Amino acid sequence: MTEKCIIIGASHAAAQLCVSLRQGGWDGSITVIGDEDDLPYHRPPLSKAFLSGDKTMSDILIRPAEIYEEANIDLKLGVRVGAIDREKKSVLTDDGDIYPYDKLVLATGARVRNLPVPGEDIKGVYYLRDTKDVLAIKSQVAPGRRAVIIGGGYIGLETGASLKKQGMEVTILEAMPRILQRVTAPELSRFYKRVHQEEGVNILEGVVASAISKSNGRLNVSTSCQQNFDADMVIIGIGVIPNMELAEMSGLTVGNGVEVNAFCQTSDLDIYAAGDVTWHFNPIYERHVRLESVPNATEQAKIVAAHINGQPKPYNSLPWFWSDQFDLKLQIAGLSDGYDDLIIRGDIKNSREFAAFYFNGAKLLAVDAVNSPREFMLGRMILGKGKTLDKKAIADESADLKTAVI
């Protein structure tokens, strides 16, 4: 009897897993069930090149339709899975269809976190998570129009940059004392605030949106400090929540996501998980993490495929990320949580090119490189090999970076 692999979620992880399963020798059936109507696509361009119009839907597809056809992948798009029956080893869709499985993979990703204020669901207020969201936003973009963005994380800043480049007036409201507070050092927050202000974006920190209203076709965002901001559109970007409800309902172990072992197996060894939804142990940082990262989703998909195909290899990958804003290419290697020393190589106060090295004691934790690919690659290599860098050599800009490796 032909074995069946069901993948829930038409995500980055799902797109990679299909190909890796076939390449690894899986000759059973593969069915991908996704609740969006589109083929799996790259999500990072949504707030950047796709929003700005530089890329079309076909440009951001991870793979064209014929690749799935050639690999005999059955795509069930626009279909939502409502339940998993672990005893019968089957999944039930909202349409009432039942799909049996031998191996099941949760690649359900994450969804936007809603802003709990009055008016967050009125017309003209948008969240940005999928192509439908972006197409709706794009239909309202025009030079001179006003956009208020609630949330000063990477999504909010990328969206603000994309809209500003298209001639819109942009205001970003961040509830915390500084933008990017959860993910980077104060020095980086000040740098990004400076650049956005130089480009004409208005950034207000420590400002909490309390309500959104609409009158005479115009939106208004009011704040807890009694400020009001008129807008033609409001975009909310305050983070995401892992889609782990199916796992919870079926009794799988969860934490800050679906908990998986080194081979991306859940507490049910015939059910795997990959991508943004996973709560996994990272051996480099010796702790559990949940990563919103395309490289992580891709790597975990390969881990799942290898294990299903009887070629197990444990997860042991360095987290890395990127962000594009205006002429800035930020590349991040590693996780900076827990740093107690920061060394900046380059002129962060006046230029747009530098690298920030995060240390805990003598141990290198992470590198944030802005328009500095050499520093990013060095940091990624050093962290991946478990080595560190000499702080004095890093601080000395006249020194060859190669001499800093310990």
N, C-alpha and C positions, 0 to 999 in steps of 0.2 A: 504494500500500500504506500502511495506517495505521501511523504511527510509534508506538513503544512507549517509555514511560518507566517504569522500575522503581525503586521506592524501598525500600531495605532499612532496616527499623527503623520502628516505629510510634510515633515520638517527637514532641516539640514541633516540631522542624524538619520532620518529615514532614507533620504536620497543616497547617502553614502552607504548605508547598510545594505540596500538592495544590490548595489554593484559589488560590494565586498563579499557578500554571501555567494553570489554567482562566481566571482573570481576565485573564491576559496574552495569551490567544488560542490556547493549546495545544489542538488538537482531536484529538490522538491518544489512545491508551489510557494510563491511569495505574494502576499496580498497586502497592499498599503491602504489603510482606511483613514482619510483625512476630512476634517469638517469644512475646509475651504474648497472653493471651486477650482482654484488654480493648481497647476503643477507645482511641485516643490520649488521654491525660489529663495534667492539670497535676501535676507532681511536687513542687513546693515545699510544697503543703498536706499531703503525706504525713507529715511530721514535726511538723506544726502542727494545722491545723483538721481534717484527716481523722483523725489520731490521737486528737485530743481529742473527736471525735464531733460537732463543730460542722458538718461537711460530710459528705455521703454520696458514694457513687461517682458518681451522676448529677450531683452538684454540681461535681465536679472534672473532668468530661469537657471537653476542649478544644472539641469540637463534637459535637452529637448525631448519631446514625446517619443521619438523613434528609438531613443536609447532604452527606455523602459520596455517598449514593444520588442526590441531585439533580445532583451534579457528575459523576456516572458514574465514581466512584472505586471500583476493585475492591480490597477489603480482604481480605488473606489473613492472618488472625490465628491465633496459636498455631502458627506455622510458622517453622522456623529455616532460614536459608540456610547451606549448608555450603561452597559454593565459587563462585568467579566464573571463567568461561572468557572471557578477554578476546579471544582469537582468534575464537571463535564468537559473541561478544557475547551471552552467556547466563549465567544464574545457576542453580545446582542446589540444591534444598532437600534436607533430610534425609529427606523423604518420597520422594525420587526424582523429583520433578517438575522440569521444565526450563522456564524462562521467558526467552525472547529479549528483548533490549532494543536500542533505538537510543541512548537516554540512560539512564545508571544513576546513582543518588544513594545515597551511604552516609550514613545518618542513624542510625547504630548506637549513638550515645551512649557511656555508660561503665557499668562495673559496680563493685560494692563491692570494696574491697581487703580480703582476708582477713587475719585476725590469726594469725600462725604460732605458736600455742601449743597445748599439749595441751588437749583438751576444748572447742575453739571450735565444734565441730559437734554437741555433745550437745543433747538436748531441753531447751528452755528458754533456749537461747542464740540470739539473733536478730541478723540484719543488717537494715538498713532501706534498701531501694532501690525496691521496687514495692508494689502494693496487697496482694499476698498476704502479704508480710512484715508490713505494718501490720495487716492483719486478724488475723494470728496473734498479734501483740503485744497488740492490743486485747482479744482473748479472755482475756488473763491480767491485765488491768488491774482493780484493785479498791482502794478506800481501805485504807491501812494496810499494803499489801504493799510489798516492797522491790525496787527496781530498781538495778542497778549498770550504769552506762554507761561503756564504755571508749572514750575519745576526747573531747577537749574542743574540737572545732571547732564550726562552726555547726550541723551536724546533731546532734551530741551535746548541745549546749546547747539547741537547739530541742526536741529529744525530751525532755530533762530537764524543761524548762518545761512541756511538754504533760502529762507524767506527774504532775508535782507538782501542777498545777492540778486533777488528778483524784484527789488525795488520797493519792498514793503517796509512800513514802519514797525519795528519790533520792540516789545517790552517783555523782559523775562522777570518773573516774580519767584524768588526762592525763599521758602519758609525758614530755612536754617540760616545761621549767621554768615555762611559763605557758600558760594556755588561749589559743587563737587566735594562737599565736606565729607561724605561717606567713603570716598574712593581715593582721595589724594591729599597731599600736604597743603598747608596754607599758602606756601609759595606758588604752587601750581594754580590754586584758586585765584590768587591775585593776578597771575600772568594771564589766565583766560579772561578774567574780567577786563583787564587792560586792553587786550586785543579786540574783544567784542565792542568795547566802548570806542576804540579807535575806528572800528568799522561802522559805527553809528547805531549799535544795539544798546538799548537802555536796560541796564541790569540793576534790580533792587533786591537786596538781601535782607533777611530777617523780616520779610513781609509775608503774612499768612492770608491767603485768599479765603474769604468767609462766605461769599455768595456770588452768584452770577445771575444777572437779570437781563431782560430785553425790552426795549421800548422804541417804538417807531423804527423798527428794523435795525436798531443799533444795540450791541451788547455792552454790558457794563460789568466789570469785575470790582467788587468791593472787598476791602480787607479789614482785618481785625483792628488795625490802627486807624480806621476811618478814612482811608484813601479810596479813590475811585478811578478806574481806568476804562475809558471807552475803547471799543474794539469792533472791527468788522468780523473777526473770528477769534475764538479762544481755543488754544490747544493745551491739553493736560498731559503732562509726562512726569509722573511721580513714582515710577518704578513698576515692577511686575510681580506676579504671584505664580508659583509653580502649579501647573495643572496636574495635581496628584489625587484628585477626588476619586477617580476610578480605582487607584491603588488602595486608597483608604477604605472604600466601600467593599473591596474584595479581601480586606484583612491583611494586606501587605504592610510590612514595617515602613514607617515614614518618620522623617525628622523635618528638617528644612528642605523638603523634597522627598522623593522616593529613595529610601536607603538601598544602596547596592554594594556588593563586595568588589574585590579587585578585578573580577571578570565581568562586572556590570550585571551580575545576577541579583535579583531581589530576594526576599525571604522565601519565595517560591522559586526553586532552582530552574523551573521551566519558563519563568517569566523574567525578562531582562528590562533594563531601562537605560536610555542614553540621552545626553543633551541637557538642556536647561532644567529639566525636571529632576535630575538626580542629585542626591545627597551622598557624596562619595568621599572616601578617605584619600587624601593626596599625600603620598609617601615623601615628597620633597619637603612639604611643610608640616608633616606629621599631625594632621588634623582633618576633620571632615569639612568639606566646602560644597557650596552649590555655585556653579559658574554659569554666567550668562555670556557664553562665548562660542563662536562658530568653530574655532580650532578644537575646543573641548568636545563639542557635539560630534565633529568628524572623527576625532580620535576614539571616542567611546564607541561609536558605531563600528569602527574597525575591530575594537576589542571584542564586542558582541559577536560579530561575524566570525572571527577567529575561534572563539570558544564554541559556538554552535557547530562549526565545521571540524571540531576536534583538534584544533591547533592553538591551544590556550596560551595566552601571554597576558601578564597582569598589567593593569593601568599604571603608568609611571611617567606622566607628562607634565611639563612645566606649563602653567597657565600663561596665556598671552592674549593681548587684545589690541584694538586700534580705534582711533577716532579721527575723522576728517572734518575740519572747520575752517572756512575761508582758505588761506594758503598754508594751514597748519596740518601736518601729518604727525599725529601722536601715535607712537608704538610703545606698548607696555609689556615688559617681560616680568613675570612673577607677581607676587602679592605683597603689598607694602604694609599690611596690618601688623602692628606691633613694632614698628621702627622707632628707634630712639636717636637716630642721627641721619641727617640729610646732607648730601654733598652735591652742589650744583656745578656742573662743568659747562661753562658758557655764560653769556650775558642774559639772564632771565628777565632783568628789569627793563632792558631797552631793545633787545633783538627778538627774533622769532625762531631762534635756533639754539638749543641747549639740551642737556641731559641731566636728569635728577637721579641720584643713586641713593637708595634707601638701605640703611644698615640697622641691625640690632647688635650692638657691640661691634665685633669685628666681622660678623656674618652679613653678607650681602643678601637682602631680601628681594629687591625689585629694582627695575630701571624704568623711568618714564623718559622717553626720548622724543623730543619735538624737532622735526626736520633734521634728525640726527640718526640716520639708519645704521651707521657704523657702531655707535654706542649701543643701540638696541641689539644688534647682532652679537656684539661682545657680551652684553649682559645676559642675553638668552643662552649663549654657549656656556658661560661661566656657571649660571644657575643650574642649567641642565646637567652639568658635570659635578655639581656639588662643591665647586670651588668658591673662592671669594676674591676680592680686589683690595689692593693696598690703598688706603684712604688718602695718604699724602700724594701718591702718584695721580690719583683721580682728580684731586684738587688743583694740581699743577697742570695748567692747560698747555704748557710748553712741553710736557713730558709725553712720550709715546705711550698710547694706551696699552700696548702689548707688555710694557714693563710693569704694569699695574697688576698683572695676574699673579696670584699667589698659589 
